[in-house]
Amino acid sequence: MKCEWVKENILLYVYNELPDDARFELEQHLARCTDCTSELKSERKFHAVLSELPVEEPSPNLVAASRMRLQEALETTQQGSLWHRLVFDPSAWLRQVRFSPALATVLVILGFAGGIGTAYRVLSSGSVSSVASTASGQPIESSIAGIRSVSQEPGSNQVTIKYDTVSTQQAQGSLNDQRIQQLLLFAARNNYNSGVRMDSVDLLTQQPNGTHVREALIYALRYDSNPGVRLKALDGLGACVKSDPRVRDTLLEALMNDSNPGVRTEALHLLEPVRADSSVRAVLQGLAEHDQNQYIKTQARSMLAQLPEFD
């Protein structure tokens, strides 16, 4: 065993993440190599120092936004083919097989059994799409790889959605169709194509009173990376600003923190009907005094001037 491999994996050893076979080989090497033993001591000392530091829990907003960015990055990253990995990086998979022969054997057996099971289901059903759908034809969200396109027939209530499972599928129905709504909600939250997200949010704004739809619009306004999608979400949420405190708070959050001036301006206009609310009034006062955007500062002052004075 080479020292380079030990130093690459010594951190996994410290955190007890190495397979048993690899751990045994590494410990045998440490027994006869002073350099690697010193490296292990340094890693353990560093780990001990980190363990003494307080650990702060991330906020739910940060976790959700990070997951969304991670998903977009994973879905847009071009993965290397299996042949490429075998030809240009044989040492990695050979090393894994060397240190995990039992695991490799289990994977082969499971793969063989899984292939037979899948073939039997496909042949017995006569259709690949049945694996990705329930008996009623409604797609299972976990089986959807992505939404390819969303479109509405002009002058009608019919929506056509193409989505990928094992192969590209298509669903068609009205906006009141539960299957269509499910796919629209999935596309609004998860699709890596910003154009598809915008089309989905645009259609969802036609029925913003549903709980799940409103939550999807709030999510899009808070976390979507595309300002056009956030503006579409604002269009759907504006009618609910009086009746739903969550919508009001989300608009205030966008007004204070959104990076796009257009989104902030639209949020400010939509908050005008509730400008007398104490939380809205407090935000307007702050904007009127300190905001860097001159238009927003002027509009905030104008809205405050229209409010009655309180003793």
URMOKA-V390267 format. One record per helix or strand of 3 or more residues. SS is the DSSP state (H for helix, E for strand). FROM is the first residue (numbers start at 1). TO is the last residue. If there is no record, write none. Layout:
SS:FROM:TO  SS:FROM:TO
This chain:
H:3:14  H:20:30  H:34:52  H:60:76  H:82:88  H:90:99  H:101:125  H:129:132  H:141:143  E:146:152  E:158:164  E:168:174  H:178:190  H:194:207  H:211:223  H:227:240  H:245:257  H:261:270  H:272:274  H:278:290  H:294:305
